[in-house]
Amino acid sequence: MIAQRPRVRVPASLRLPPLWALAFVTVLLAGCGAPVDPVEAPLEAPPELPSGWTDKTTQYAERDMVAAANPLAVDAGVAILAQGGSAVDAAIAVQMMLTLVEPQSSGIGGGAFLLHFDPAASRLIAYDGRETAPAAATPDMFLGPDGRPLPFTQAVDGGLSVGTPGVIRLLEHVHREHGVLPWAALFAPAIALAEEGFPVSARLHTMIAGTAGRLCAQPAARAYFLKPDTCEALDEGTLLRNPELAATFQAIADGGSAAFYTGAIAQAIVDAVRTHPRNPGRLSMADLAAYTPVVREPLCGTYRTFRLCGMPPPSSGTIAVLQTLGMLEPFDVAALAPDSADAVHLISEAYRLAYADRAVYVGDDAFVDVPVAGLLDGGYLKSRAALIRMDRSLGAPEAGTPPGAVAGGRDQSLGLPSTSHISIVDREGRMVNMTTTIENGFGSLQLVRGFLLNNELTDFSLVPTDAAGRPVANRVEPRKRPRSSMAPTVVFNARGEVEAIVGSPGGSAIIQYVTKTLVGLIDWQLDIQQAIDLPNFGAQTSATTTLERGTRLAALQAELEARGHTVTVDDINSGLQGIVLNGTQAPGGPGAFARAPGRGRWAGGADPRREGTARGH
């Protein structure tokens, strides 16, 4: 049985401090010289602020489909598909609209990972548009004079955390390869709405209200997101216009990526970063001009009868998802109820082992040797799975020693949430599965020419070495790409057809959200919306297991504690989007997902925890 979430909200004043608050306190204390070991203190992903739960049903379409985080963005993508545009064309229109209507999560001031599948060529390509560290970056740039990590707001808010944005160069590159409609036409929906204005959604209002104190300290962001002459969030329904962003979009539509990475827009970005009055950064015009996306071979593995593919390093997402599933392979997960203590215990233990490896071994493989083959080696995963006991938690396991690996220091990054995910399929069956981010909610809080700049550099480890002096794989280095947890995933069946594309925002917990959905689709034979709806839970590098507040999983606390888990119950706000093949040409049963015959070729789902939707023709 699928656990259903009650529609009862707990007043914030009555809630216990969430795990992420304790993590932030750890950083703050470390930055103030308190006796906290910055390497050993776990920092796990804080959930985004909850903005309610809206029941959603699986959506079906015969020809094409868009699943994204805001209905206005979905409308833009669907309109482009209706004009004969490709999946890439639609993704560009969706991203521009998200920059406007969901600015806290992603945008042209950030980066993205994009998977593109072309059935005519039977080829999946991975495109890396991840931000890069400035050439002037140094491994110790997030350490204070006392050698400890900077306090949270000092590390994130301002210019220091801003990396070179990658989204525009990435999208221009994939448009040249896979676009159909003219580049400029793809900006038209967002330009029109930026000029006309859009109503502030309930979620955007909630996010602004929860960040109002920090936004108020940044003049440009304050003027746009808050009421005049106050530090109060704009009310839900307020018509919000952004003519500066419309002008920025028009410049990029007319001049391509050069209009963003050189000239007046680039200079405005650099000036905002380098002249911040309290926290200047190191980004330069040369950094922007030099930015190039990277075309990579997808990283693939198997689970049950399926082949799963995603992003290789610098993402840790696909590695950790494949490791987790590889450790679950020997277990009969299908026999476990999704909301049972056995299921939560087993999957959380596999997460612990995968995250322990992630913290030591994964970084940008242009700078460090990431033992990908060893981490996914079948024998290694079997040995790691053998550590799991159904009667007792592992607590906080150490990283393993995969074949070919040399252990370094343990990562100490903030793993902040936010981010957005886009899944699209066009009439030719071409697919885009793209996770896009500015990192934390509202990024670095620097609003430039109508868009927010990322705080992606805090995805690097705040400390370059561990207590023993071993270098951390994910330490800051010039032009390096920070390790990510983004895990856009494409699932192929035994016939080589795409069964599903799925992904989520959520910081380091993205790995858990995507894995949960894949287990729901593969082991529990749920449809895409049911799999997305499954209650969230998980564990990372500590003994703590977090259960989603307001779901039936909260009732498992005592049983899990009896097995040695340290349990917290908290809001865990994933933002999953997914599309599944529903065509009758691929019958259900072993090797295929649940079907709804006669309902359409594609089935789409969107997370009820956010305001996204799925729609097509």
N, C-alpha and C positions, 0 to 999 in steps of 0.2 A: 504494500500500500504506500502511496506517495503521501508524505506528511504535508498537510495543508497549513498555511500560515494564517492564524487568526488576524482579524482586522482591528486589533487592539494596540494602541500606541502607548508606550510607557513615557510619561513626562520626563524630560531631560533632567529635571531637578531631583528625580527619584532614582536615577540610574547610578549604578556603581561606576567608578572610573574605568574606562575601557583599557584593554591591553596597550593600545597605541599611546594612550596618555602616559602610562608608566614608562614606555619606551622613550618618549620625548623628554620626560623628567630625567631619565638616565643620561641623555645627551646634554641636557642643560646642566646637570650636576657635573658631568665630565668637563664641560666647558668652563665651569666655575672652580675647577680644581678640587672637587670633592673626591674622596677615595673610592672611585669606581674604575674598574679595569675596562677601558674603552673597547678592548678586543673581545673580552669574555661576556660582557653585558649584551644580551640578545636584543636586536632591534627588528621587530616584525612589523608587517605592513599595517598601518592604521586604516580602518575602513573609511570610505567616504561617508559624509553625513547622510543619514537616511532621509528620504523624501517621500516615503509612503510605498504602498504596494498596490498595484493595479492588476487585477486578474486579466490574463490575456489568453487567447485561443490560437491554436495553430492556424497559420494563414496559408492558403494554397494559390498557386498560379500555374498557368499552362505554358507560358512563353518565357517569362523573365521574372526576376525578383530582386528587391533591395531590402536588406535588413540593416538598420542603423539606429543611432541613439536618440534621434529626435524626429518627430513626424514631419517637420518642415524640411529636414535634410532628406528624408525618404521621398517626399514629394519631388524634390529637385532631381534626385536620381531617377525616379520613375519617369519624370518628364523627359529626361535625356534619353532614356531607353525607348520611349515612345517615338522619339525623333529618329530612331535608327542608330543611336549611339551604342558603343561597345561598353562592356563592363568597366573598362578603364575610364572611358568618358564619364560614365555615371559616377564612378568613385571620385573623380576630380570635382564634379558638381556637389557631391555629398560633403566632401572635405571642406570646400569653401563655405558651404552653408553651416556646417558644424563650427567653423571658426567664428561665425557670427552668432549663432543661437545657443551653442554650448561652449562658450569661450574658455570656461574653467578647465576643460578636459583635454582639448587638442586644438590644433590650428597651424597656420603657416609659420608661426614662431617656434615650432617644435620639430619632431622627427617621426618616422614611421617605419614599420616593416610591412612589406606587401608581397603576397604570393599571387602569381598569375598562372592559371591553367588554360591552355588552348587545346580542346579536344581534337581539332583537326590535325594538329601537330603531335598530339599525345605528349605534350611537354609542360612540365611545371617548373617555373622559374621563381627564385627568391630574390627580391630586391631589398637592399639595405639602405634606408634613408635615415639611419640613426645619426643623432647629433655627434659632433666631435669636440674634443677639448681644444682650447686655443693653443697656438704655438708657444705662447708664454706661460702655459700651465706648468705647475710643479707638483710633485707628489705630496708636499706638505701644505698646500694652499688652503686646506680646511682645518689646519691646526692653529691653535692660539699660541701666544708667547710661552705658555707653560707646557706646550707639547701635547695638549689634549684637544679633542675635537671641539670646534666652535659650537656655541649654542645654536639650537635649531633655527631660529629666525635670522640669526646672523649668517648662517651658512646658506639659507634658502632665499630670503627676501633681499632683493637688490640686484647688483650686477655680477657678483662673484660666481654665482651658480649657473650662469647662462652659457650654454654651449652653442656651437654653430648650428643653426637650424638646417634641417635636411628635406623637409616636406616638398617644397616647391621644385627643387632640382630633381627629386625622386619622381614626382608626378610628371614633370616635363619629359624625363627620360622614358617612362613607361608609355606616355602618350605618343611619343615618336615611334615606338615599337608596336603599340597595340591600339592606338586611338583611331577613330573613324571621323568624328565631327571636328570642326575647327577648334583649336585651343581656346580662342577668345569666346566662343559660344558657350563654353562650359562654365564661365564665370558670370554669365548674364543673370541667372536666378538669384545668386547671392548679392550681386550688385544692386538689383532692383529692390530686394528686401532690405538691404542695409540702408538704402535711401528712403524707403517708405516707412520702415520701422516694423518691429515685431513685438508681440506681447511677451513680457517676462513670464516664463513658465514657473510652475510651482517649484520645480527642482532648482532652476537657476536662482530663484528667490531664496530658497533654503541654503544653497551654497554661498551666496553673497552674504546672507545674514550670519552664517557660521564663520565667515572670514572677514567680517566688516572691520574689526579692530585693526587687522593687519593691512587691509586695503586702504583704510583711512590714512595710514602713514605714507602712502605713495600718491603723490598729487594727481597724476594722470588717471590712475585706476580709481581714485576717489571721485574724480569729476564724472567718470562714466558709470560706475556701478552703484554709487550711493546717492541718496537724496541731496539736493543742493544745501550747502552749508551745514551738513550734519554728517554723522558717521552711521546713519541708518540705511539698511538695504532698501533698494527699490521695491515697491509693492508688487506682488503678483498681478499680472495684467497690465502693468505700465507699458506704454508704447515706447520702445527703445530704438532710437535711430543711431546709425554709425556711419556718417558721411565720410569720415576719415578712412574707414575700412573700404568703403565703396571706391574711393579714389585709389587706394592701394591695389585693390583687385583690378581696377581698370588699367592701371599702369602695368601690372603683370600680364593681363590679358593682351595688351597691345605690344609689350616689349619682351615677353617671355621671362625666363628666370633671371636674365641679366638685369632686369629692372628691379629685382629684389636683392641680388647679391652684389651689385655695384650701384653707384650713383646715390641719389638722395635717400632712398629707403634704407640702403645699407648704412649710410652715414648716420641716419637717425638711430638705427639699432646700436651701432658702436658708441655713439654719444651717450645714449641712455645707460649703456653698460659701464662705460669707463668713467663717466662723470657722476655716477650715483653719489649723493652726498655722504652716505654712511657706509656703504658697502660696494665700492667700485670693483668692477671685474676686469678681465684681461682680453676680451674678444677684440679683434682688429679687422680692418677692412681686408687685409690680406687673408685672414681666416675665412671670411665670407667668400671672397673671390675664388679661393682654392677648393671650396667644398665640392665633392664628387660622390654620388651614390655608388654603391658597390653591387654588382650582380653576382649572386652566390648560388652554388648548388644546394638545393633543399636537403635538409637532414631528415632521413626516413628510417623507420623501424616498423616492426610488426607487433600486433596484439590480436590474439585469437586468429581469425582468418582475414584480418584487415591489415592494410599498409597505411601507416600514418606518416605524414610529412609536414615539416615546418621549417622554422628558421634555424640555421646553425649559429655558432658564436659570431658576434658578441651577445646573442641572446642565450640565456640559460633556460628559456621557457621550454623549448622542444626537448632538450636534453633531459630536463627534470620530469616532464610529462612521460617521455618514453622510459625513463628509469622507473618511475612509479608504476606504470603499467607493466613493465617487465618483471617487477617484483610481485605484482598481483597475479601474473600469469599462472603460477602453480596452484593458486587457490580457486575454489569454486565460488567466485563472487556472485554468479547468477543465482546461487542457492540462498544468498543472504538477503534479507529484506533491506531496502534502501535506508529505512529509518531505524535500523537495529543497532544495538551497541556493538555487535560483532562487525558489522560493515564499517562503522565509524572507527572502531579500534584498528581494524586491519588496514584500512586505507590511510589513516593518520600515521601509522607506524611506517608505512612505505614512504609517505611524504617526509618523515623525519630523516630517513636514510638518504633520500634524494637531496634534500636541502643541506644536509651535512656535507655531501660531496660538492654541491653547488658553491658553498661558502669558501671552499679551498681551491677548487680547480678551474673555475670558469671566468673568463675575461675575454677581451678582444684578442683573437688569435693572430692578429697581425703583430702583436706585442708579446704575447705569452704562448707557451705551448699548451694548448688545451687537449687533454687526453680523451677526445670524443669517442674514439673506437673502444678504448678501455672502459669508459664509463657505461657504454652500451653493450659491452661484451656479455654474451649469454651466460657464460660460466661465472663471471663476476656478479651479475645480477642474481643468479641463483644462490650464490654464497651470501649475498646481502639479504635476500628473502629468507634464508635459513635462520637469520637472527630474530625474525619476528615470532613472538609467542602470543597465542591468542588469550592467554590468561594474565599477561603482565606486560606493561608498557616498557619500552626501551629507555624512556626518559629523554635524555639529550645525547644521542649517539655521536661518536666520533666519525669523521670522514673515513672512508675505506681507502684501500690502496689498489685502484684499478690498474690493469696491465699498462705499462709504459708511462705511468704517472710519477711525478716528483712533487711531493707535497710542499706547499708554501704556507704563508700566513692565512688566517681566517679573515674573510671579508668583514668590513664594518661599514656598511652603507645604510642609508635611511630606508630604502625600499618603499618610497611613498606611493600613494595611490593616484587616482584620477585616471586619465587616458580614455579612449573611446575605441569602439570596434565597428568595422563595416564589412558586411558580406554581400556580394552581388553576383548574380548570374544573368547573362544576356541571352538573346534569342538564339545565338549560335552555340550556346553552352559554354562560352568563355566565362571564366570566374575570376573575381578579385576577392581576396581575403586579407584585410588590412587592419592592423592595430596601430593606432596613431596617438601621439601623446605630447603634452608639454610638461609632463611629470606630475608634480603635486597639484592640488586644486589651485587654479589661477597661476600656476607656474611660479616664476620669480616675482610676480605681481607688477612687472614692468610692462605698461601698456604703451606701445609705440605704433604710430600710424594706424590705430584702430585695432591692433591685435596684441595678444600677450606673448611675451618671451618665455621660453622654457627655463626650468631650474635643473636641467638634466645632469649637470655635473655632480649633483649630490647623489646620483646613482653610482658614482665611484665610491670606493671605500674611503671613509673619512680619515683613516689611518693608513699609511703606506706599508707599514711592517707590523708584525705581531710582537708580543712581549719578548719573544726569543730572537727578534731581529730578522725573521724570515720575510721576504717581500710578499705582499698580497697581490694575487693575480689581477685583481680589479682596482689596482691603485691608479691614481691620476698620472697621466703622462701626456706630453704634447701631441695633439692631433689624434689621440686615442679615442675610441668609441666606448662609452660606459657600458658595463654589463646590463642587460635588460632581462625582464621576466616575461616580456610579451611573447605570446605563443599562438599566433594564428595557425590553425591546423587544417589540413586537407586529408580526408579519409577516403582511401580507395578500396573497393571490394576486390575479390579474387578475379573478376573479369576485367580489372583495370579501369572501371568506371568510378567517377567521383560519387561516393555515397553521401558525403557531408562536407561542409566548410563551417568552421566555428571558431570563435575567439571571444575575448573579454578584456575589459580594463580591470584594474584592481591592484596595481603594484606587484609586490612579490607573491601575493595570493592569486594572481592570474593563473599560475600553475595549477592550483587547486580547483579553480572554477572550471577550467577547460577539462581537466582530468575527470571531475565529477560528471560533466556533461557527456564525455566519451564513454564512461562506465555506464551511465544511464542509457545511452543509445545502444551500446554493444552488448553489455551483460544483462541489463534489465529490460531490453527491448521496448523502451519508451519512445514516444514520438518526440520531436525536437522541442516542443514547448514543455512537455512533461519533464524532459531531461534538464532543461534550463531551470524549471521551477523547483527542482529538488533542493532541499535545504542545504545551505553551505556549512561546511565545517573544515577544520584542518589543523595542521601543526607544521612548524618549521624547524628551527635549530634549538629549541628549548623543550622542556618537559610539558609545556602548556599546550592543551588542545582547546580550540575555540569552537563553540557551537553557536549557530545563528539564533539570535533572540527572536521570540515570537513563533518558533516552529516546534514541532514535536520532539526535535532533537534535544531541546533543553531538558526534557524529562530523563535523559540518559546520564545526567551529570553524576549521580551517586554511583551508578554501575561502572562508569568509566573511572571514577576516582578509586573505586575498589580494585581496579586493575593497575593503579599507579599513575594515572593521568592527573595532571594539574589542570582543572577545567575552568574556563571562563565562558560566560554567555554574553554575546555582544551582537551589535548590528554588523552584518557582513554583507556589504552591498556590491555584489557583482554587477556586471553590465553586459551579460552574454548576448550575442547575436549568432544566429546560425541558419543555414539552409540545407535541407536534406533532399536527396533524390526521392521522388515519390511516384515515378513513372511505372506504369504496368509492364514496360519492356524489361524491367529488372524485378522479377517476382521476389516476394519476401521469403523468410525462412533462413536457414543457416547461410551466413555470408552476406546478408542484407539486413537493412534496418526495418523497423516497423513501417508498414504502408497503410495508406487510406485510399484504396483503389477508386478510381473515378473522380477523385477530388482535384486532380491537377498533377502536372509533371513535377513541380517543386513544392516543398513544404517549408515554411519559414517560422522562426520563433524569435521572440525578444524578451529580455529580462523584465519580469513584473516589478523588480525593485527600482527600475528607472523608467524613463518616459519614451523609450524606443518602441519601434514597431517594425513589422515586415509587410511588404506589399508588392504586388507585381501585376502583370497582365496575363 
